[in-house]
Amino acid sequence: MLKDYSHILVLLQKRMAQEFERDQELFNVPGKSIACKIDPHYYLVVYPGFIHRLARLCGYLPSTIEETLLRTGNLIINPKTGKFVIALEVRWKDDMPPIRVNCAFVRNSFIDNALRFYSSIKREMPISSLKIGSSFKGILTSFFEKKTPLHAGVFF
C-alpha cells in the first residue's frame, strides 16, 4: 500500500498547531523548543527530538515522519552526502558558551503554515535569537548548495 504523504503532512501540521496552542515553548524558545526559526527560510530542529515529538503527536513511527518530511521536500538534505542531520555549535545569548547539538533544517513554510492555517496564530513566527557558530559557515554553505543559503545573520 502506498503512503499518502500529503495526508500525513496535513495531519502533522494540524497536530503541531494544536500542540503549540497548548505549549507556546514548542517553537522558537532556544534551549527549550524542538524547533527555532533561524532566518526567513528555515527552522533549525533538534534531532531526533523534533521527529520523535511529531511521531508521538500523530501516532506514526519516527521513520514515517522522516520519510514524509523528506519526500515532501520539507526536510533539507545535504546534496553531496544525502544526509540531513548535522552537528553544530549554537548559542542564543552573547555571554553563553556554545552548545553542540545534533540538528536538521526544515523549511519555514512547514511550521509557519501549520500555525497560520491550524492555530490562532495568524502570522509567521519571528526569527529567534538562536545563532550558529561561524566556524560552520563553510559546511553549511555546502549543505545548502542549490538551495536558498542561510542568511548571514544566522552566525555568531
N, C-alpha and C positions, 0 to 999 in steps of 0.2 A: 504494500500500500504506500502510495506517495504521500509525503508530508505536505500539508498546506502551510507553507511558511508565512504567507500573508495573514492567514488566520492567527497563527501563533504570534506574529509580530503585533497585531492589534490587541490580542489578549495581554501580551507583555506590557504594552503601553497603558492599557486600561488599569492593570493591576499596579503598575508603578505609580500612576497618578493617584489611585486610591490610597496606596501606602504613603505617598507624600502628603496627602491630606491629613493622615494620622501622625506622621513623623516628619516634620519640616527639616530635620537634620539628615534625611536620606540623601539629599543632594546639596552640594555647594558649601558644606561646612568642613573645611580642611581639618584632618585629624579625627573626624567623626563619620563623615559621609562615605558612601560607596562610590560616588562619582562627583567630580568638581569640574565646572566649566572653566577651561584654561584660556580659551581665546574664542573669537566669534564662530569658529567652525567645529571645535572638538571639545569633548569631555575627556578627562583622564579618569579612568576607572580602576579601582583596586582589584587586582586579580589574585585569587579566584573569588574573592568575596562578592563582587558585583554579580558574577554569573550564578553563584550559589544562592544569593538573596533572591534573584529573579526566578530561579528554579523553584524555591520554596513558595514564592508568591503565586506562581502559576500552576504548580503541581506537575512540572515537567522535570526530566532529568537534566542536570547541568550540560551534558553533551548535546541535548536537543536545543537548549538555549544558545550555546556557542554556535552550533550549526545554523540556526535560524539567523543569528546576527551576522555571521559570515556570508551566508548565501544571499541575504538581502542587502549586503554592502554597508551595513551599519557598524560593523567591527572592522577597524583598519588593519590591513595586513601588510607586512614588510614585503615589497615586491621581489626582493633578492632572496630572502630566506623562506618566505611563505609562512612565517610565524607572526603572531600578533601580540605575544607577551614580551615585555621588555623591563629590565630592572633599571630604575632611575633613582637619582637623589632629588628629593623635593623638600621644600620648606614653605611656610605660609606667613612667617614673621621674620623680619630682618635680623633680629637678635637670637634666633634659634639655630642650632646646628642642623645640617641637612639630615634627612632620614632616607634610608634606602628602602624602596618599595617595588614590588612586582606590580606592573600595571599594564593596561591596554588603553586604546583610544576608541571612542565611539563618536559618530557624527552627532553634532549638537541637535540636528533635527529629530533624531530618535527620541531624545529625552524632552527637548523643548516642545515638540509637537504633542507628546504624550500629556504633558502638563497643560498645554493650551487647549487641547481638544477634550480631555477627560477629567480635568480638575477645575477648581475655582480659580486657578492661576491662569490668567488670560494674556500673559506676556512671556517673553523669553526670560530665562534666568540671567542674572548679571554674571559677569566674569568674576570668578572667585579670586582670593588672594594667593592661591596655590601657585608656586613657581618651581621650575625645573632647573637644576644646576647647569650652568653654561658649558661645562665640560662635556655635556651630552648633545650639544648642538649639532656636531658633525654626524653622530649616529642617527639623530632624529631627522636630519636633512635627507639621509639615505632612506630612512624608514618611510618618509612621506614623499619619496620620489614619485612623480607623475600624479601627485595629489596636491591639494592646496597646502602649502607649507604652514607650519606653526608661525604665529605672529611673533615678532622679535621680543615683545614684552612678556613672553612666557618665561623667559630665562632670568635667573639671578646671577 
